[in-house]
Amino acid sequence: MADIGFEGKVAIVTGAGGGLGRQHALELARRGARVVVNDLGGSVDGSGGSSDAAKAVVEEIKAFGGQAIANGSSVTDDAGVDLMVKDAMDAWGRIDILVANAGVLRDKSFSKMTIADFDFVMAVHLMGTVKPTKAVWEIMKAQNYGRIVVTTSSTGLYGNFGQANYGAAKLSLVGFMNTMKIEGQKNNIHVNAISPVAATRMTENLMPPEILKRLAPEAVTPGVVFLCSDEAPSGVILTAGAGAFAVARIVETEGVFLADGDLTVEGVRDHWTQIADETGQKAYVNGGEQSAKFFRKMAGG
């Protein structure tokens, strides 16, 4: 099979001044994409800001003959997001790919976490993905082509101590992706999620050094770049780290139907083993499939 290339394609990668985003931007550019390297340049907790990191990545891309421009907008700022999209359109006249990678951490146990900490992390991860997606959506629809990769996390999928804000934000992006995959289908817009495990500024204090060495960001990038390609699926959560790749799914058990006599609190208790039985569990493509199961059970099926 032919190598995957992106000649003629334009990509925006947010949070691309370092870590995962930098690797995504470099690989897309190596394969022919013209890249908007977006990075506010703030610290891990979101304070400060400078576009110097984005400019440095642009210079790396230009050094191997690629095309790129830097953008220092915050993904939470409406005007900044509009400028990011305008920069891409002014330079190259189209936008084919959005990799929403920008993120922050404000880790604390929930007892010590402030609502401001929660709001800020939600704003960067959730709205910092929603706003760029909204800004490119009509462009992609008009082109009848688009590839969007949102960034979730094992914390969102499974939980992690001290990361209630981060986990809530990251799982919300799975819900966002699940609807956008449906709405984008008729216009050839594929929307997927990457769940990376990688050594970046955001994880350097969470893992021992010997593990961090094995979790290079560039080991995640092949999965992300595949999700940006013509051959990408849609609606998939791809987990990746240290060269390992897997697909995560939300599944639902077949469950039971409780007739009138059993439709009580005690009925739920007494049938719990059947309700939780994993035999025949299924990952649904949309909410309507779950409703169809309920209707089937109501009818005695």
VENWO-V100046 format. One line per field, one symbol per residue. ss: DSSP state (h for helix, s for strand, l for the rest). Layout:
# VENWO-V100046
ss: ???
This chain:
# VENWO-V100046
ss: lllllllllsssslllllhhhhhhhhhhhhlllssssslllllllllllllhhhhhhhhhhhhlllsssssllllllhhhhhhhhhhhhhhhllllssssllllllllllllllhhhhhhhhhhhhhhhhhhhhhhhhhhhhhllssssssslhhhhhlllllhhhhhhhhhhhhhhhhhhhhhhhhlssssssssllllllllllllhhhhhhlllhhhhhhhhhhlllllllllsssssllssssslllslllllllhhhllhhhhhhlhhhhllllllsllllhhhhhhhhhhhhlll
